[in-house]
Each structure stands twice: as C-alpha cells, then as structure tokens.
Amino acid sequence: MTKLNFKHFQCLSRIQKQRQTEQAPDSAAEQAPQADQKMAEGADEKGSEETLEAQADRNMTRQQRVYREMAKRAEKIRAERARDEREQRQKRQQEERERTFETRKQSEIAAQHRKKIIR
C-alpha cells in the first residue's frame, strides 16, 4: 500500500468508527422495538413471509424481479404438470383395472359356458 492509500484507509476507518459510536446508542434503543416487531411477525408466519418478500422486492433490481417472477411461474407450471401427470396415471390405472375386471368376467362366463357344453 502506498502512503497515500494507507492514510486514506486510516481516515476512512476513523470515520467509520465515529459513525459506529454515534449509531451505537440508537441501535440499542431500536433493538427492543425490533425484537417486539420480530415476535409479532413470528406469530404470523405468512405475514412475515410477505414482509420478507416485500423487503426483497425493494432490494431487487428490475432484472432480478423479472427472474424471480419467471421462477415462480416455472414452479407453478411444474406443479401443474406434475398434478396432470398424476391424474393421467391414476386414470390409466383405473382403466386398466376395469379392463382386467371385464376380461376376468368374460373368461369366467366362457368357462361356465364350456362346463355347460361338456355336461
């Protein structure tokens, strides 16, 4: 580090320490209301999730919001497709059971008919 950079660094660190000492009493006073607020938010998880989402929205850039919305849409589409596939699978299984039942019934009728013919 050059002397100029070092002096600049010292000056910045001194300013930062001053700001921290100025904010220290304020932050202690603010911590109690924040704790109460966090307790209230903890009681209502959905409210806290919405609060976190709103806070995240404020901190995001436009592009990040767009990507986030795209991810939400993609997740909804995946869930919908999974639900549709599950319904289709259940429908196919039910049809297969019905076909098996019909086939079994027809074979029993044919067996009874053969028994009548043999007698």
C-alpha positions in Angstrom: 0.0 0.0 0.0 1.3 3.4 -0.8 1.5 6.1 1.9 -1.5 8.0 0.3 -3.6 4.8 0.2 -2.7 4.0 3.8 -3.6 7.4 5.0 -6.8 7.3 3.1 -7.6 3.9 4.6 -6.9 5.2 8.1 -9.1 8.2 7.6 -11.9 6.0 6.3 -11.6 3.6 9.2 -11.6 6.6 11.7 -14.8 7.9 10.1 -16.4 4.5 10.2 -15.6 4.1 13.9 -17.1 7.5 14.6 -20.3 6.6 12.8 -20.5 3.3 14.7 -20.1 5.1 18.0 -22.8 7.6 17.0 -25.2 4.9 15.9 -24.5 2.5 18.9 -26.9 4.2 21.4 -29.6 4.5 18.7 -29.2 0.9 17.6 -29.6 -0.3 21.2 -32.8 1.7 21.6 -34.0 0.4 18.3 -33.3 -3.2 19.2 -36.1 -3.5 21.7 -38.9 -2.4 19.3 -37.3 -4.6 16.6 -37.5 -7.6 18.9 -41.2 -6.9 19.6 -41.8 -6.5 15.9 -40.0 -9.8 15.2 -42.1 -11.6 17.8 -45.2 -10.2 16.2 -44.1 -11.3 12.8 -43.1 -14.7 14.1 -46.6 -15.2 15.3 -47.9 -14.7 11.8 -45.6 -16.7 9.5 -47.5 -15.9 6.4 -47.3 -12.2 7.2 -43.6 -12.5 7.8 -43.1 -14.2 4.5 -45.0 -11.5 2.8 -42.9 -8.9 4.7 -39.7 -10.6 3.6 -40.9 -10.8 0.0 -41.8 -7.1 0.1 -38.4 -6.2 1.6 -36.7 -8.4 -1.0 -38.6 -6.7 -3.8 -37.4 -3.3 -2.6 -33.8 -4.5 -2.6 -34.0 -6.2 -6.0 -33.2 -4.7 -9.4 -35.8 -4.9 -12.1 -34.0 -7.8 -13.8 -33.9 -9.8 -10.5 -37.6 -9.2 -10.1 -38.2 -10.5 -13.6 -36.2 -13.6 -13.0 -37.9 -14.1 -9.7 -41.4 -13.9 -11.3 -40.2 -16.3 -14.1 -39.0 -18.8 -11.4 -42.4 -18.5 -9.7 -44.3 -19.1 -13.0 -42.0 -22.1 -13.8 -42.6 -23.6 -10.4 -46.4 -23.2 -10.9 -46.1 -24.8 -14.3 -44.1 -27.7 -12.9 -46.6 -28.3 -10.1 -49.5 -28.2 -12.6 -47.7 -30.7 -14.9 -46.9 -33.0 -12.0 -50.6 -32.9 -11.0 -51.8 -33.5 -14.5 -49.4 -36.5 -14.9 -50.5 -37.9 -11.6 -54.2 -37.6 -12.7 -53.4 -39.2 -16.0 -51.5 -42.1 -14.3 -54.4 -42.7 -11.9 -56.9 -42.6 -14.8 -54.8 -45.1 -16.8 -54.6 -47.4 -13.8 -58.3 -47.2 -13.2 -59.0 -48.1 -16.9 -56.5 -51.0 -16.7 -58.3 -52.3 -13.6 -61.7 -52.0 -15.4 -60.3 -53.8 -18.5 -58.8 -56.5 -16.2 -62.1 -56.9 -14.5 -64.0 -57.1 -17.8 -61.6 -59.7 -19.2 -61.8 -61.8 -16.0 -65.6 -61.6 -16.1 -65.6 -62.7 -19.8 -63.3 -65.6 -19.1 -65.4 -66.8 -16.2 -68.5 -66.6 -18.4 -66.7 -68.5 -21.1 -65.5 -71.2 -18.6 -69.1 -71.6 -17.3 -70.4 -71.9 -20.9 -67.7 -74.6 -21.6 -68.8 -76.5 -18.5 -72.4 -76.5 -19.7 -71.3 -77.8 -23.1 -69.2 -80.5 -21.7 -72.0 -81.8 -19.5 
